Amino acid sequence: GAGVSQSPRYKVAKRGQDVALRCDPISGHVSLFWYQQALGQGPEFLTYFQNEAQLDKSGLPSDRFFAERPEGSVSTLKIQRTQQEDSAVYLCASSASRGAATQETQYFGPGTRLLVL
Amino acid sequence: KQEVTQIPAALSVPEGENLVLNCSFTDSAIYNLQWFRQDPGKGLTSLLLIQSSQREQTSGRLNASLDKSSGRSTLYIAASQPGDSATYLCAVRGTGGFKTIFGAGTRLFVKA
């Protein structure tokens, strides 16, 4: 596609519900990143994929958060048993480079705004 | 642990003014530094990426500099326009992994 797309754009969940957020990166992009952005803050790194391999998940805040990219393209971020503190915008970004390269412009999707009541 | 700080947090200027946004980072072991723009309710748009071996990058009215040894970068916007109103974010990619660390951003408002 022309850019990174994310769905849904908005999600309201009751506390304790499970949610799944989808990211469609730019076609052919090797690297995929997930970020969490709280109101008034910069994005915080959650996890990184190189093709289908999850090479860094150090930013995932708890074991309720799980991400996958089984075929090296579309990725899903799943949050189990959502809590109010999970309310944030979840951003996905993709890059053509292989993670360690110095040229690494990241292209961001519009984000999914999650509200947990 | 890498920390990125942006000053000022918010800035309001009249149209036509030249301005400078500041970014500082605590660990100089970086691969690159990137400046982004974020409009309300939208994702981030990359403006400039500076590799660790570079000193500056330019695109149109934008110029970004990098002084890795002092842990500083500046984004210079010439002849500001109301359409430049947005939040500007600085982000560094460290050499120790795949994380990109963002600052909290500078909210810019350019008055017509």
Interface residues (C-beta under 8 A of the other chain):
Chain A: V4 F33 Y35 G40 Q41 G42 P43 E44 F45 Y48 L55 D56 S58 G59 L91 A93 G99 A100 T102 Q103 E104 T105 Q106 Y107 F108 G109 P110 G111
Chain B: V4 Y31 N32 Q34 F36 G41 K42 G43 L44 T45 S46 L49 Q51 S52 S53 L89 A91 R93 G97 F98 K99 T100 I101 F102 G103 A104 G105
